């Protein structure tokens, strides 16, 4: 069975970022099944809070850097914060991110195939 849980990280105050990522890490570490996290994490993967989160959970960023704001495929001024995270033994192939211009304000559509190593 596939479970899905949604959390809002994007609109947090800078002072709340460490707490939000600590809570997310606790959630990830409490899961007894493999998981994949996909979404707009609000900060780039090289930000200290995100790097600490990745190290603590052993998750890895599986996609290329995406210069998008979630509404347009390419926005050169966007902070690259949309990521697909999974464990080392999960490979992602044929990942595609599609703009949702026809429904502004909604997230990107993300299609991908899993490949287990």
C-alpha positions as CSV (number, residue, x, y, z in Angstrom):
1,X,0.0,0.0,0.0
2,X,1.2,3.5,-0.8
3,X,0.8,6.2,1.7
4,X,1.1,9.9,1.1
5,X,1.6,12.8,3.5
6,X,1.9,16.4,2.7
7,X,3.7,19.0,4.7
8,X,4.2,22.8,4.0
9,X,7.8,23.9,4.3
10,X,8.0,26.7,1.7
11,X,6.5,29.6,3.6
12,X,8.4,29.3,6.9
13,X,10.3,32.1,8.6
14,X,14.1,31.8,8.5
15,X,14.1,31.3,12.3
16,X,11.8,28.3,11.9
17,X,13.8,26.5,9.2
18,X,15.9,24.4,11.6
19,X,12.9,23.3,13.6
20,X,10.9,22.4,10.5
21,X,13.8,20.3,9.1
22,X,14.4,18.7,12.5
23,X,10.7,17.7,12.6
24,X,10.8,16.4,9.1
25,X,14.0,14.4,9.9
26,X,12.2,12.8,12.9
27,X,9.3,11.9,10.7
28,X,11.6,10.3,8.1
29,X,13.5,8.4,10.7
30,X,10.3,7.1,12.2
31,X,9.2,5.4,9.0
32,X,9.7,1.6,8.8
33,X,9.1,1.5,5.0
34,X,11.2,3.1,2.2
35,X,10.1,6.5,1.2
36,X,10.6,9.2,-1.4
37,X,10.1,12.8,-0.7
38,X,9.2,15.2,-3.5
39,X,8.5,18.8,-3.4
40,X,9.5,22.4,-3.0
41,X,11.6,22.4,0.2
42,X,11.8,26.2,0.3
43,X,15.6,26.3,0.4
44,X,18.4,25.0,-1.9
45,X,20.0,21.6,-1.1
46,X,23.3,23.4,-0.2
47,X,21.7,25.4,2.6
48,X,23.0,24.3,6.1
49,X,19.6,23.2,7.4
50,X,19.0,21.0,4.3
51,X,22.5,19.5,4.3
52,X,22.1,18.6,8.0
53,X,18.7,17.0,7.2
54,X,20.2,15.0,4.3
55,X,23.1,13.8,6.5
56,X,20.8,12.9,9.4
57,X,18.4,10.9,7.3
58,X,20.8,9.4,4.7
59,X,18.5,10.7,1.9
60,X,20.0,11.9,-1.3
61,X,18.9,14.5,-3.9
62,X,18.1,12.4,-7.0
63,X,17.4,15.2,-9.5
64,X,19.4,17.9,-11.3
65,X,19.2,21.5,-10.1
66,X,15.8,23.0,-11.2
67,X,15.7,26.7,-11.8
68,X,12.0,27.0,-11.4
69,X,9.5,28.7,-9.2
70,X,6.9,26.0,-9.4
71,X,4.8,27.9,-12.0
72,X,7.2,28.1,-14.9
73,X,9.6,25.5,-16.2
74,X,12.5,28.0,-16.3
75,X,13.0,31.0,-14.0
76,X,16.6,32.1,-13.8
77,X,15.9,34.1,-10.6
78,X,14.3,31.2,-8.7
79,X,16.1,29.6,-5.8
80,X,16.5,25.9,-6.8
81,X,14.4,24.3,-4.0
82,X,12.4,21.6,-5.8
83,X,13.9,18.2,-5.2
84,X,13.2,14.5,-5.3
85,X,14.8,12.7,-2.3
86,X,15.4,9.0,-1.8
87,X,17.8,6.5,-0.3
88,X,21.0,5.5,-2.0
89,X,19.6,2.2,-3.2
90,X,16.7,3.9,-5.1
91,X,17.6,5.1,-8.6
92,X,15.4,7.6,-10.5
93,X,15.2,7.5,-14.2
94,X,13.2,9.5,-16.7
95,X,12.4,12.3,-14.3
96,X,10.4,15.1,-15.9
97,X,9.0,18.3,-14.3
98,X,6.1,20.0,-16.2
99,X,4.9,23.5,-15.8
100,X,1.3,24.0,-14.5
101,X,0.9,27.3,-16.2
102,X,-2.8,26.6,-16.9
103,X,-3.3,26.3,-13.2
104,X,-1.1,29.0,-11.7
105,X,-0.4,28.5,-8.0
106,X,-0.5,24.7,-8.2
107,X,2.7,22.7,-8.0
108,X,4.6,21.3,-10.9
109,X,3.6,17.9,-12.2
110,X,6.5,15.4,-11.6
111,X,6.7,12.1,-13.4
112,X,9.5,9.6,-12.7
113,X,10.3,5.9,-12.8
114,X,12.0,4.1,-10.0
115,X,14.9,1.7,-10.4
116,X,16.2,-0.2,-7.4
117,X,19.9,-0.9,-7.1
